[in-house]
Amino acid sequence: MPQLISFASWLARAEDSWFVALCEARPDLLRTDTPDVRALAARAASRAAVAAAVESLDTPALRALHRAAVAARVDPAVPGAELGADPAALRRLLELGLVWPARAADVATPLDAASYRIHAEVVGLLPTSAADRAQEIPWLTGEAPAPAPAVRIPGPLVANAQAAAVSGVLAGVLSVLDAVDDDPPSQLTSGGIGKREVQVRARAARLEVPHATFLLELAGAADLLGVGGSDLDPQWLPTAEYDAFMELDSAEAYGRLLRTWLTGTVDTTHVLAGRTGRGERVHSLTAAAGRGRLNPYAGFPSALPQLPYLKHLVLSALLSAIPDDDPQPAAAEPAHDDGSPAAHAVAFPALLARLRWERPLAAALSEDTLAQVLREAQALGLVCSPLGDPHAHGLTAFGRLTAAALAAAMEHAAAPAGYEPGRVDLGTELLPRIAAALPEPRTTVLVQSDLTAVAAGPVAPRLHAELDDIATVEARGQGTVYRFTSESVARALQRGRSAADVLAFIERISSTGVPQPLRYLVEEEAARLRRVQVAAARAVLVVDRPDDLDPLLADPLLAGAGLERVAPTVAVAAVSRDRLAALLAAAGQPTVTHGRASTTRQRASRRRAPTAVTRTSLRVPDAERAAFIDGLRRSRFAAPGADGGTGDDSPLGVLDVLREARAAGRTIDVDVVAADGTRRRLALTPTQITAGRVRGIRRASGRDTEIALAVSRIAAATPHPAEPAGSDAPVRGAG
């Protein structure tokens, strides 16, 4: 019986075309610390690398691999007929390095091999035991989805929908930030804010709770919200980034929100339900507080961030649903001003079935999460629905550009699944198209005598923020209606604005001046509030007599303190108490502490960014991949040990020798390093290698004992003298 060959032997003996195809399909294995084929083979056989390859399979290839994994529990050489893979699925498995010919005689014709081998990690990753297979496994029983016809949405409708969505999401984010700024919610001990707090802010912003939750998460992920306030009562507040965000034009602001959404890992369905897929409690803004999990989904142990991956899959699937012969609106259809093409909507059940068939192991691919992702994409103007069918979705012109830019960016992604969050790119065409499609933001409003201000179009973010400080939003739509009330004007005055400042601002932004009723309202509120005033101060200066304060106010050495008299013997300073004391000492004025010092420490409203960590990447750059693959290809001819590397005492060679011995049922000698550094030699027949541990039968003094060892403790592995190295007895019943 011919000896089984290891994965390293297959790579060393395979034709150049197969070796290059594997390297191109597995760029995640190409690292500068992978000097030769043996190192490449060992890396491909690790649990993380095998999981990454399995995750990228479609349903036919996954079913074939599962059949092979079940059969490998009995015999490491799986007959090709039992694999039952069609040529396309088999080629995909070979190129990913998940299967390879079991015999050296079949190396030249891998698609027609009599039997195949798989990595031991596959058996542990897939449900191969009888108990696992007794449970319902959707991707084992489902049928291939039938092609679904797409419903065409006219270009003008698409253009209106996407422009309204872009304006709506910008206005919505500003609304929830205004609601938070007006009434800062306290941070929960576990991070985030409570459900009732979200409901209150949603009512204040006149938004539905699910949509307000989505916008809050979007603002938090974009660093527009952070934790500030006192240590005793930390609160959520707009950050300094919010001020910079308001200075952006509409297209740039939208681009920032879109990038944040495409890479965001928060599943809004989890936030609304209060629990993740793993059963852990979660609140709004938990992730923004740094308490979120990278993979909150139960199921296959994916290394990819699942929600951004799902968004990429959705946009790619909708892009591929567009017919090749219909990239633009029909000639008989009137073209819209921005030339938006028609959309081609796919029904929700058909889209769900297709995604489950193409990526059956995508952990985030549930019915609820997919529906929420589509709602969020529609809110961002990436998709739209035909009239009368809200459950069908097609890409808008903005969605097409985004999906095409993502597809181009992911062409060189390192993950076998074809997605890498660090490569997300919006391209160069999207933002100019958005800027051209949106109307010019309004910088003036029509102030009327009924105490309202009307903006007949989208309002510039800075103008909206200033208006929202002295008025309340009464209506939204194509325009915005603000109403001035006693409460809103009093709120502005209480924040430190004077009546003159408020009236001057209204005069500047009003196209009709300041109506007399509004002037009366501002002046009356200022007169009412002037009786009790609160001044901002970081330190207070108290003297015994008014004459003692006058020279201090006039001293140029104290000009930097920002002293302001608030009483004959009291002045407030704009600097801290310690700084004021130092300035007074420099001016020759000794001081003593007045009263008890405050123990409350103010914190910045912006979240402090984490300290940058510089890391040296071992990944081979895109431009150098071809040369690196060619170097690996040439190293095959100089690699010793074409039979699987017996006797190699490097860490990578040890793992390869263990796998070869397990597959062939051979006994080998392993040198095990104890905790104190001493070595001992054991005769071991490996039976299972998974998760960094090897299980096997120890042969000693005619007595066999089952043991388990950490692979990291094995310093060397060599053939046992009592058994020929070419023994090919298969292992039976090995897991």
HUTA-V454454 format. One record per residue. N is the residue number from 1. RES is the residue in one small letter. D_LAST is the distance of its C-alpha to the last C-alpha in Angstrom with 2 decimals. Layout:
<<N	RES	D_LAST> <N	RES	D_LAST>>
This chain:
<<1	m	22.40> <2	p	22.47> <3	q	20.22> <4	l	17.65> <5	i	19.01> <6	s	17.58> <7	f	18.51> <8	a	21.38> <9	s	22.63> <10	w	22.66> <11	l	24.70> <12	a	26.98> <13	r	27.67> <14	a	27.77> <15	e	31.24> <16	d	33.03> <17	s	33.01> <18	w	29.21> <19	f	28.94> <20	v	31.68> <21	a	30.25> <22	l	26.94> <23	c	28.95> <24	e	31.16> <25	a	28.36> <26	r	26.64> <27	p	29.62> <28	d	27.48> <29	l	26.16> <30	l	29.76> <31	r	30.90> <32	t	33.58> <33	d	31.25> <34	t	29.23> <35	p	31.52> <36	d	29.72> <37	v	27.00> <38	r	24.58> <39	a	24.97> <40	l	24.63> <41	a	21.34> <42	a	19.90> <43	r	21.27> <44	a	19.87> <45	a	16.28> <46	s	16.72> <47	r	15.40> <48	a	19.01> <49	a	19.81> <50	v	16.87> <51	a	17.76> <52	a	21.38> <53	a	20.84> <54	v	18.81> <55	e	21.57> <56	s	24.20> <57	l	23.04> <58	d	25.16> <59	t	24.01> <60	p	23.99> <61	a	21.91> <62	l	19.46> <63	r	19.09> <64	a	18.53> <65	l	15.82> <66	h	14.13> <67	r	14.44> <68	a	12.94> <69	a	9.83> <70	v	9.52> <71	a	10.37> <72	a	8.08> <73	r	5.09> <74	v	7.82> <75	d	9.82> <76	p	10.03> <77	a	13.63> <78	v	14.21> <79	p	17.77> <80	g	20.23> <81	a	21.50> <82	e	18.21> <83	l	18.04> <84	g	21.44> <85	a	22.70> <86	d	26.44> <87	p	27.89> <88	a	28.39> <89	a	24.84> <90	l	23.46> <91	r	25.97> <92	r	24.99> <93	l	21.29> <94	l	22.50> <95	e	25.07> <96	l	22.74> <97	g	20.47> <98	l	17.38> <99	v	17.26> <100	w	19.14> <101	p	20.25> <102	a	18.00> <103	r	21.18> <104	a	24.19> <105	a	26.50> <106	d	25.44> <107	v	25.98> <108	a	29.50> <109	t	28.63> <110	p	25.35> <111	l	26.34> <112	d	26.68> <113	a	23.74> <114	a	22.45> <115	s	18.75> <116	y	16.92> <117	r	14.08> <118	i	12.66> <119	h	11.80> <120	a	8.42> <121	e	10.24> <122	v	10.81> <123	v	7.48> <124	g	8.46> <125	l	12.04> <126	l	12.30> <127	p	12.18> <128	t	9.47> <129	s	9.03> <130	a	12.01> <131	a	13.84> <132	d	13.81> <133	r	15.01> <134	a	17.62> <135	q	19.34> <136	e	21.77> <137	i	20.56> <138	p	23.87> <139	w	22.84> <140	l	21.15> <141	t	24.38> <142	g	27.26> <143	e	29.69> <144	a	31.16> <145	p	34.24> <146	a	37.60> <147	p	39.89> <148	a	42.07> <149	p	45.70> <150	a	46.88> <151	v	50.04> <152	r	52.56> <153	i	54.18> <154	p	57.54> <155	g	57.89> <156	p	60.58> <157	l	58.47> <158	v	55.54> <159	a	57.85> <160	n	59.30> <161	a	55.93> <162	q	54.44> <163	a	57.61> <164	a	57.89> <165	a	54.25> <166	v	54.66> <167	s	57.85> <168	g	56.27> <169	v	53.24> <170	l	55.52> <171	a	57.92> <172	g	55.14> <173	v	53.68> <174	l	57.21> <175	s	57.83> <176	v	54.86> <177	l	55.70> <178	d	59.28> <179	a	58.21> <180	v	56.17> <181	d	59.06> <182	d	61.61> <183	d	59.65> <184	p	56.87> <185	p	54.05> <186	s	52.73> <187	q	49.25> <188	l	46.88> <189	t	45.49> <190	s	41.96> <191	g	43.26> <192	g	44.68> <193	i	47.33> <194	g	47.47> <195	k	47.56> <196	r	51.25> <197	e	52.14> <198	v	50.54> <199	q	52.50> <200	v	55.73> <201	r	55.26> <202	a	54.38> <203	r	57.64> <204	a	59.56> <205	a	58.21> <206	r	58.79> <207	l	55.21> <208	e	52.66> <209	v	50.16> <210	p	47.04> <211	h	48.90> <212	a	50.26> <213	t	46.78> <214	f	45.56> <215	l	48.63> <216	l	48.21> <217	e	44.64> <218	l	45.91> <219	a	48.76> <220	g	46.57> <221	a	44.08> <222	a	47.12> <223	d	48.39> <224	l	51.47> <225	l	50.82> <226	g	50.25> <227	v	50.79> <228	g	54.28> <229	g	56.96> <230	s	57.30> <231	d	54.70> <232	l	55.71> <233	d	55.21> <234	p	53.06> <235	q	53.61> <236	w	52.31> <237	l	54.91> <238	p	55.34> <239	t	54.66> <240	a	56.80> <241	e	54.58> <242	y	56.04> <243	d	59.49> <244	a	58.27> <245	f	56.50> <246	m	59.82> <247	e	61.53> <248	l	59.26> <249	d	60.47> <250	s	58.76> <251	a	56.65> <252	e	55.35> <253	a	54.67> <254	y	52.74> <255	g	50.77> <256	r	49.70> <257	l	48.57> <258	l	46.71> <259	r	44.77> <260	t	43.93> <261	w	42.67> <262	l	40.56> <263	t	38.69> <264	g	38.86> <265	t	35.66> <266	v	37.29> <267	d	36.51> <268	t	39.84> <269	t	38.30> <270	h	36.50> <271	v	39.83> <272	l	41.72> <273	a	39.23> <274	g	39.11> <275	r	35.30> <276	t	32.50> <277	g	29.45> <278	r	27.67> <279	g	30.51> <280	e	32.36> <281	r	36.16> <282	v	37.87> <283	h	41.59> <284	s	43.70> <285	l	43.86> <286	t	40.97> <287	a	39.50> <288	a	42.99> <289	a	43.19> <290	g	40.06> <291	r	37.94> <292	g	35.77> <293	r	32.04> <294	l	30.86> <295	n	28.20> <296	p	29.32> <297	y	26.97> <298	a	23.91> <299	g	21.06> <300	f	19.37> <301	p	19.66> <302	s	22.48> <303	a	24.51> <304	l	27.51> <305	p	30.25> <306	q	29.66> <307	l	33.25> <308	p	34.91> <309	y	32.25> <310	l	33.10> <311	k	36.80> <312	h	36.29> <313	l	34.45> <314	v	37.26> <315	l	40.03> <316	s	38.40> <317	a	37.96> <318	l	41.58> <319	l	42.83> <320	s	41.27> <321	a	42.92> <322	i	46.34> <323	p	47.86> <324	d	48.64> <325	d	52.16> <326	d	53.08> <327	p	52.77> <328	q	56.17> <329	p	58.31> <330	a	60.17> <331	a	63.63> <332	a	65.29> <333	e	63.63> <334	p	65.58> <335	a	63.78> <336	h	63.25> <337	d	64.76> <338	d	61.52> <339	g	60.43> <340	s	57.29> <341	p	55.47> <342	a	54.49> <343	a	51.13> <344	h	48.76> <345	a	47.13> <346	v	43.84> <347	a	43.31> <348	f	40.81> <349	p	38.61> <350	a	38.46> <351	l	37.58> <352	l	34.80> <353	a	33.32> <354	r	33.56> <355	l	31.91> <356	r	28.98> <357	w	28.57> <358	e	28.87> <359	r	26.81> <360	p	24.53> <361	l	22.65> <362	a	25.97> <363	a	25.75> <364	a	29.56> <365	l	30.16> <366	s	31.44> <367	e	34.68> <368	d	36.55> <369	t	35.60> <370	l	36.43> <371	a	39.76> <372	q	40.55> <373	v	39.78> <374	l	42.16> <375	r	44.81> <376	e	44.63> <377	a	44.81> <378	q	47.84> <379	a	49.42> <380	l	49.08> <381	g	50.65> <382	l	47.67> <383	v	47.46> <384	c	50.02> <385	s	50.27> <386	p	52.76> <387	l	55.63> <388	g	54.76> <389	d	50.98> <390	p	49.45> <391	h	45.89> <392	a	46.00> <393	h	45.73> <394	g	46.73> <395	l	47.16> <396	t	50.60> <397	a	52.16> <398	f	50.90> <399	g	47.41> <400	r	47.54> <401	l	48.57> <402	t	45.87> <403	a	43.10> <404	a	44.45> <405	a	44.68> <406	l	41.08> <407	a	39.91> <408	a	41.92> <409	a	40.66> <410	m	36.98> <411	e	37.35> <412	h	36.25> <413	a	33.73> <414	a	30.98> <415	a	28.18> <416	p	26.53> <417	a	27.54> <418	g	31.13> <419	y	32.22> <420	e	33.26> <421	p	35.44> <422	g	37.51> <423	r	38.81> <424	v	40.37> <425	d	43.90> <426	l	46.67> <427	g	48.44> <428	t	52.21> <429	e	53.48> <430	l	52.32> <431	l	54.48> <432	p	57.70> <433	r	57.18> <434	i	56.77> <435	a	59.86> <436	a	61.85> <437	a	60.75> <438	l	61.51> <439	p	65.12> <440	e	66.72> <441	p	66.08> <442	r	69.18> <443	t	70.87> <444	t	73.73> <445	v	74.07> <446	l	76.88> <447	v	78.06> <448	q	80.06> <449	s	82.57> <450	d	80.30> <451	l	78.16> <452	t	75.40> <453	a	74.16> <454	v	72.81> <455	a	70.68> <456	a	70.78> <457	g	67.43> <458	p	64.49> <459	v	65.56> <460	a	64.85> <461	p	62.30> <462	r	64.78> <463	l	67.53> <464	h	65.25> <465	a	64.29> <466	e	67.96> <467	l	69.06> <468	d	66.32> <469	d	67.71> <470	i	71.08> <471	a	70.28> <472	t	67.67> <473	v	65.98> <474	e	67.48> <475	a	66.06> <476	r	63.65> <477	g	63.43> <478	q	64.92> <479	g	66.95> <480	t	66.92> <481	v	69.52> <482	y	70.06> <483	r	72.33> <484	f	74.26> <485	t	74.61> <486	s	76.07> <487	e	72.61> <488	s	71.23> <489	v	74.32> <490	a	74.33> <491	r	70.66> <492	a	71.62> <493	l	74.62> <494	q	72.65> <495	r	70.26> <496	g	73.18> <497	r	74.68> <498	s	78.43> <499	a	80.35> <500	a	81.80> <501	d	78.34> <502	v	77.17> <503	l	80.30> <504	a	80.17> <505	f	76.56> <506	i	77.48> <507	e	80.53> <508	r	78.38> <509	i	75.75> <510	s	78.09> <511	s	79.79> <512	t	82.47> <513	g	83.19> <514	v	82.86> <515	p	84.26> <516	q	86.63> <517	p	84.60> <518	l	81.60> <519	r	83.83> <520	y	85.24> <521	l	81.76> <522	v	80.63> <523	e	83.86> <524	e	83.94> <525	e	80.40> <526	a	81.21> <527	a	84.37> <528	r	82.53> <529	l	79.76> <530	r	82.10> <531	r	83.29> <532	v	80.15> <533	q	78.32> <534	v	75.20> <535	a	75.05> <536	a	71.93> <537	a	72.19> <538	r	70.09> <539	a	72.96> <540	v	76.36> <541	l	79.54> <542	v	82.16> <543	v	85.67> <544	d	88.66> <545	r	91.25> <546	p	91.13> <547	d	93.02> <548	d	90.14> <549	l	87.71> <550	d	89.87> <551	p	89.69> <552	l	85.95> <553	l	85.52> <554	a	87.77> <555	d	86.26> <556	p	84.53> <557	l	82.21> <558	l	80.69> <559	a	80.37> <560	g	76.63> <561	a	76.21> <562	g	77.19> <563	l	79.54> <564	e	80.95> <565	r	83.60> <566	v	82.78> <567	a	85.59> <568	p	88.65> <569	t	86.74> <570	v	83.10> <571	a	81.13> <572	v	77.46> <573	a	75.54> <574	a	72.74> <575	v	71.15> <576	s	69.41> <577	r	71.44> <578	d	70.63> <579	r	71.53> <580	l	74.78> <581	a	75.70> <582	a	75.13> <583	l	77.37> <584	l	80.07> <585	a	79.98> <586	a	80.40> <587	a	83.38> <588	g	84.94> <589	q	84.37> <590	p	82.75> <591	t	80.64> <592	v	79.28> <593	t	76.38> <594	h	77.63> <595	g	75.87> <596	r	72.20> <597	a	69.74> <598	s	67.22> <599	t	63.67> <600	t	62.08> <601	r	60.31> <602	q	60.09> <603	r	56.99> <604	a	56.76> <605	s	55.77> <606	r	53.40> <607	r	49.87> <608	r	49.60> <609	a	47.39> <610	p	44.56> <611	t	45.33> <612	a	44.34> <613	v	41.63> <614	t	41.86> <615	r	38.59> <616	t	38.23> <617	s	35.91> <618	l	33.79> <619	r	33.48> <620	v	35.32> <621	p	38.35> <622	d	38.68> <623	a	41.67> <624	e	39.91> <625	r	36.67> <626	a	38.07> <627	a	39.33> <628	f	36.11> <629	i	34.05> <630	d	36.65> <631	g	36.30> <632	l	32.53> <633	r	33.20> <634	r	35.72> <635	s	33.49> <636	r	31.12> <637	f	33.86> <638	a	34.39> <639	a	30.78> <640	p	30.15> <641	g	27.12> <642	a	26.47> <643	d	23.83> <644	g	21.34> <645	g	23.31> <646	t	22.93> <647	g	25.10> <648	d	25.40> <649	d	25.70> <650	s	25.81> <651	p	23.20> <652	l	22.07> <653	g	22.04> <654	v	19.96> <655	l	17.04> <656	d	17.56> <657	v	17.79> <658	l	14.51> <659	r	12.71> <660	e	14.91> <661	a	14.27> <662	r	10.49> <663	a	11.21> <664	a	14.07> <665	g	12.91> <666	r	15.93> <667	t	17.18> <668	i	18.85> <669	d	21.28> <670	v	20.67> <671	d	23.64> <672	v	22.85> <673	v	25.61> <674	a	26.56> <675	a	28.28> <676	d	31.67> <677	g	30.98> <678	t	30.70> <679	r	28.23> <680	r	26.49> <681	r	24.66> <682	l	21.54> <683	a	20.03> <684	l	16.26> <685	t	13.55> <686	p	10.69> <687	t	7.08> <688	q	5.78> <689	i	8.63> <690	t	9.48> <691	a	12.81> <692	g	14.70> <693	r	12.87> <694	v	11.21> <695	r	9.70> <696	g	10.74> <697	i	13.35> <698	r	16.91> <699	r	19.51> <700	a	22.90> <701	s	26.02> <702	g	24.43> <703	r	22.12> <704	d	18.33> <705	t	17.00> <706	e	13.66> <707	i	14.38> <708	a	13.43> <709	l	15.71> <710	a	16.92> <711	v	17.06> <712	s	20.65> <713	r	21.61> <714	i	20.83> <715	a	24.12> <716	a	23.54> <717	a	21.20> <718	t	22.91> <719	p	22.38> <720	h	22.77> <721	p	26.21> <722	a	25.24> <723	e	22.95> <724	p	24.15> <725	a	22.79> <726	g	22.62> <727	s	20.30> <728	d	18.17> <729	a	16.29> <730	p	12.99> <731	v	9.69> <732	r	9.04> <733	g	6.44> <734	a	3.78> <735	g	0.00>>
